[in-house]
C-alpha cells in the first residue's frame, strides 16, 4: 500500500512536469508566431 502511494505521488509529479513542459513549449511557439 505504501509503495503504491509513493509511486502514484511520483507519477503525479511527473505528469505535472510534463504539463508544465508542454505549456512552456506552446508559449514559445506562440512567441515565434508573433515575430
DRENBAKE-743272 format. One record per atom (N, C-alpha, C): residue number from 1; residue in one letter; x, y, z. Coordinates in steps of 0.2 Angstrom, whole numbers, plus 2048, in hexadecimal, padded with zeros to 3 digits. Layout:
BEGIN
+-----+--------+-----+-----+-----+
: num : residu :  px :  py :  pz :
+-----+--------+-----+-----+-----+
: NUM :      A :   X :   Y :   Z :
...
+-----+--------+-----+-----+-----+
% end
This chain:
BEGIN
+-----+--------+-----+-----+-----+
: num : residu :  px :  py :  pz :
+-----+--------+-----+-----+-----+
:   1 :      X : 804 : 7FA : 800 :
:   1 :      X : 800 : 800 : 800 :
:   1 :      X : 804 : 806 : 800 :
:   2 :      X : 809 : 806 : 804 :
:   2 :      X : 80D : 80C : 805 :
:   2 :      X : 811 : 80D : 7FE :
:   3 :      X : 814 : 808 : 7FC :
:   3 :      X : 818 : 809 : 7F5 :
:   3 :      X : 813 : 80B : 7F0 :
:   4 :      X : 80D : 809 : 7EF :
:   4 :      X : 808 : 80B : 7EA :
:   4 :      X : 807 : 813 : 7EB :
:   5 :      X : 807 : 815 : 7F1 :
:   5 :      X : 806 : 81C : 7F2 :
:   5 :      X : 80C : 820 : 7F0 :
:   6 :      X : 812 : 81E : 7F2 :
:   6 :      X : 818 : 821 : 7EF :
:   6 :      X : 818 : 821 : 7E8 :
:   7 :      X : 816 : 81C : 7E5 :
:   7 :      X : 817 : 81C : 7DD :
:   7 :      X : 812 : 821 : 7DA :
:   8 :      X : 80C : 821 : 7DD :
:   8 :      X : 807 : 825 : 7DA :
:   8 :      X : 809 : 82C : 7DB :
:   9 :      X : 80C : 82E : 7E1 :
:   9 :      X : 80E : 835 : 7E2 :
:   9 :      X : 814 : 837 : 7DD :
:  10 :      X : 818 : 832 : 7DC :
:  10 :      X : 81D : 833 : 7D7 :
:  10 :      X : 81A : 834 : 7D0 :
:  11 :      X : 815 : 830 : 7CE :
:  11 :      X : 812 : 831 : 7C8 :
:  11 :      X : 80E : 838 : 7C7 :
:  12 :      X : 80B : 83A : 7CD :
:  12 :      X : 808 : 840 : 7CD :
:  12 :      X : 80D : 846 : 7CB :
:  13 :      X : 813 : 846 : 7CF :
:  13 :      X : 818 : 84B : 7CE :
:  13 :      X : 81A : 84B : 7C7 :
:  14 :      X : 81B : 845 : 7C4 :
:  14 :      X : 81E : 844 : 7BD :
:  14 :      X : 818 : 847 : 7B8 :
:  15 :      X : 812 : 846 : 7B9 :
:  15 :      X : 80D : 848 : 7B5 :
:  15 :      X : 80D : 850 : 7B5 :
:  16 :      X : 80E : 853 : 7BB :
:  16 :      X : 80E : 85A : 7BC :
:  16 :      X : 814 : 85D : 7B8 :
:  17 :      X : 81A : 85A : 7B9 :
:  17 :      X : 81F : 85C : 7B5 :
:  17 :      X : 81E : 85C : 7AE :
:  18 :      X : 81B : 856 : 7AB :
:  18 :      X : 81A : 856 : 7A4 :
:  18 :      X : 815 : 85B : 7A2 :
:  19 :      X : 810 : 85C : 7A6 :
:  19 :      X : 80B : 862 : 7A4 :
:  19 :      X : 80E : 868 : 7A4 :
:  20 :      X : 813 : 86A : 7A9 :
:  20 :      X : 816 : 870 : 7A9 :
:  20 :      X : 81B : 871 : 7A3 :
:  21 :      X : 81E : 86B : 7A1 :
:  21 :      X : 822 : 86B : 79B :
:  21 :      X : 81E : 86D : 795 :
:  22 :      X : 819 : 86A : 794 :
:  22 :      X : 814 : 86B : 78E :
:  22 :      X : 812 : 872 : 78E :
:  23 :      X : 810 : 875 : 794 :
:  23 :      X : 80E : 87C : 794 :
:  23 :      X : 814 : 880 : 792 :
:  24 :      X : 81A : 87F : 794 :
:  24 :      X : 81F : 884 : 792 :
:  24 :      X : 821 : 883 : 78B :
:  25 :      X : 820 : 87D : 788 :
:  25 :      X : 821 : 87C : 781 :
:  25 :      X : 81C : 880 : 77D :
:  26 :      X : 816 : 87F : 77F :
:  26 :      X : 810 : 883 : 77B :
:  26 :      X : 812 : 88A : 77C :
:  27 :      X : 814 : 88D : 781 :
:  27 :      X : 815 : 894 : 782 :
:  27 :      X : 81A : 896 : 77E :
:  28 :      X : 820 : 892 : 77D :
:  28 :      X : 825 : 894 : 779 :
:  28 :      X : 823 : 894 : 771 :
:  29 :      X : 81F : 88F : 770 :
:  29 :      X : 81D : 88F : 769 :
:  29 :      X : 818 : 895 : 767 :
:  30 :      X : 814 : 897 : 76C :
:  30 :      X : 810 : 89D : 76B :
:  30 :      X : 815 : 8A4 : 76A :
:  31 :      X : 81A : 8A4 : 76E :
:  31 :      X : 81F : 8AA : 76D :
:  31 :      X : 822 : 8AA : 767 :
:  32 :      X : 823 : 8A4 : 764 :
:  32 :      X : 826 : 8A3 : 75D :
:  32 :      X : 822 : 8A6 : 758 :
:  33 :      X : 81B : 8A4 : 759 :
:  33 :      X : 816 : 8A6 : 754 :
:  33 :      X : 815 : 8AE : 754 :
:  34 :      X : 816 : 8B1 : 75A :
:  34 :      X : 815 : 8B8 : 75A :
:  34 :      X : 81B : 8BC : 756 :
:  35 :      X : 821 : 8B9 : 757 :
:  35 :      X : 827 : 8BC : 753 :
:  35 :      X : 826 : 8BD : 74C :
+-----+--------+-----+-----+-----+
% end
